[in-house]
Amino acid sequence: MRPEDLALLNVPGSVTLHDDLLLVDVARPDPEADAYRGGLWRVPEDGPPVRFTFGERDSAPRISPDGTWVAFLRAAGDGAPQLYVMPTGGGEARPVTDLPLGAGVPVWAPDSRRIAFVARVAEHGRYGTEEGVSAAAEAPRRITGLRYRTEGVGFVVDRRQSLFVVNALADVPQPVRLTEGPCDVDSPGWTPDGEHVLVSAPRDLDGESLHTDVYAVPSGGGAPILAVRSDGSADHPVALPDGDVLYLGTEFSGIDAIARNLGLYRAPLRLGGDGGDGAGAAGTRLTEEESVDCEALPPVPREDGVLVAVRTRGAIELRLVPSGAAGTPLEKLVPVLGERARVKAFTTFGERIVAVLSTPSTPGEVVTPDGPLTDFSGSLPGIRPLREITAVSADGYPVHGWLALPEGDGPHPVLLNVHGGPFHQHGWSFLDETQVYAGAGYAVVLPNPRGSCGYGQAHGRSVVGALGTVDADDVLALLDAALADPACDAERVGVMGGSYGGFMTSWLSARHGDRFRAAWSERAVNAWDSFTGSSDIGWFFAEAYCGPDPEAQRAMSPLYQADRITLPFAVVHSEDDIRCPVEQAQRMFVALRRNGTPAELLLFPAGGHELTRGGRPRHRVQRFEAVLEWWSRHLS
C-alpha cells in the first residue's frame, strides 16, 4: 500500500437492521478534494451491496422500530451534519433539522415518529449566530471551570451539548430542546413507554465532574431525574422492558479515572414519577472488573443475555454476557464473532446478528457469525499479514505484539511503532500506517506493553506512577524478539509513535538512543508540568498517571532528558491539537536544537490530535510522504 492508496479505503461505520433491510454507512477519504465522501448502502443477504443514498456525506443510519423510515445524518461541503429521514422503500430524503452547529446520531422513539438526538447550542454572538460577527470579533470568554475545551470540538463552555426531541414526521419538524445548563449530555436512549429519554451526564449536572450518572429526561419537557448513580462513570444506557437499565461504566474515585476497565452494569430504573424517589439506583456489575474491558459500544439485550464488544489481546470481540451474570470473568462470556479482528459496530433483529468487522487486511466489512456479506476492500493492493510475536520482559513479565514483514527475504530495516493511550492497543485490525510502511520495505513492530488495554486492568494500571519503566522494558523486549527474525536488520532500526507513543519515542531516544538510527515523535507528551495546564485533560490526567509531586512529573518527562538525545529526531505536530498541545512539540524542538541535536519540526496547519486517523485527507497523504522520506534518509 502506498500513500496515494489512501483514496482506495472504503470504511464502513455503523449498521442498522430491520427484517431483511440491512443498511451500512461507508466513508472514504478523497485527497484530491481534501474531503471525506460517504453514503448509505443496502446489504442484501445474497449479492453485492447497493447504493441507498447519494448525498455527499451520509452517515449514522437508523431504521424506525416499525421498519418504515430511515433516519440518518447528511452533511455537504463544510456544513455541519443535519438529520434527515426517508422511507425505507426508497424516495426523497427530507431534512428534519437545520441547526447552526449540526445534529447528533438519531435515536428513534418506540412510536416510530419522534427522534431523540444531542446537539451543541452556541451562546448568542458566537460561532456565526450573530450576523456580521466573525470569530475574531467575538466577545472574550469568561472561564470559571477546568473543563472548558474538548479535543475535536474546541471550546465547549459556550456551546454545551443538549438533548433534543423532534417529531420527524410532522409537516414542519420543530426540534425541542429538553436540557440546558453547564454540562454536556450524551448517549440518549428511550424508555419502552416513550415517556423519558435516558442520557449520560456529569454527576449533579456539574460540568466539572469526571463522574457520570444516568438521568431520565421527560420527553414532553421537565427537569432531568437522577435514575442511576454510578460508582464512577455510566454511559450508553439501554432501558429494558422489565424496568431495569443496562449501561457501561467504570469504578473510580476523585480524579483517578484512567486505565479502568469498562464493564456492563444493570440497575433498577428509578423515576420520580413512577413511585421512585429520584435518588438514583446503584448498579450491579455483570462483568468482572479485572478481566473484562468493554469497548464503548451500546450493549444489545437478547433473550439469552446481553451482547457487548470486549477488548482482549489486540482484538475487539463480540461476546454474550449470559442471563443472570454477576461479576462474570472473560472466559465465561460466550464468543459470538470477532476472533482476531475488531468489532467496530453491531446490531440485531430477532435472532439475526450483524456487525462491522475490521481485520488486518480490511478497514471493515459487514459480517454475520456465518461470514462476511461485503467486500468493500477488494481493491486494496499489497496488503501484508500480521504475525503474532511474544517476548519476556526484563522482570519476567510476558509481552505480546505483532510483526508485519514486507515482501522479499530481507534483512529489512525495522520500524518500532508504539501506540498512543497508553490505555489503548495495537491489534488484529487494519492500520493504514502498518501497510504503508511495510509496502515501502520496512518491517513493522507493534508492541502492547504494560499500560495497554486488553490484558487485564492490572496490566493497564501497572504504569501509574511508573511511566518509562516496565513499559519501556516491555517495548524493548518485543523489539528484541522481532530482531531475532533474520528478515529484520538489527543495524537499521527506527522508533516512532504518536501521543503516548510519541512520549515513548522521546523516552527511548533519551535512555536507549544507541538502539536506534533515528526517531519520529508525533503529537507527543514531552513535559507533564506544562501539559497539566495546556491540555484539555491535563488538569487530571497528568496527576492520575504521574502523581501530584512536580519533581516526579519532571522525572517522567522526556523534555527534561532532552540533553541525552543525540540521534536525528523528527518532532511532528498539528497546530490545533488541544489533547497534546503544540507547546509540547515546540519545547522539545527548541531543547533539542539548542543541544545541537539534528532535530526537525514538521508542523501541520490547523488539524488536531487525530490527524493520522481522521485529519484532512491531503494532510494524511503528505504525512505519509514525509514519514517515508525521513526513514529513507536514516534507514537506507
Helices and strands as residue ranges (DSSP letters): G 3-8, E 11-18, E 21-30, E 35-42, E 50-51, E 57-63, E 69-75, E 82-87, E 94-95, E 107-108, E 114-122, G 135-137, E 149-150, E 154-155, E 159-167, E 176-177, E 186-190, E 196-202, G 203-205, E 212-218, E 225-228, E 232-239, E 244-251, E 263-268, G 272-274, E 279-281, E 284-285, E 300-302, E 305-312, E 315-322, G 330-332, E 334-337, E 342-349, E 352-359, E 362-368, E 371-372, E 386-392, E 398-404, E 412-418, H 432-439, E 443-448, H 457-461, H 470-483, E 488-498, H 500-511, G 513-515, E 518-522, H 528-534, H 538-546, H 550-555, G 558-564, E 569-574, H 582-594, E 599-604, H 611-614, H 617-634
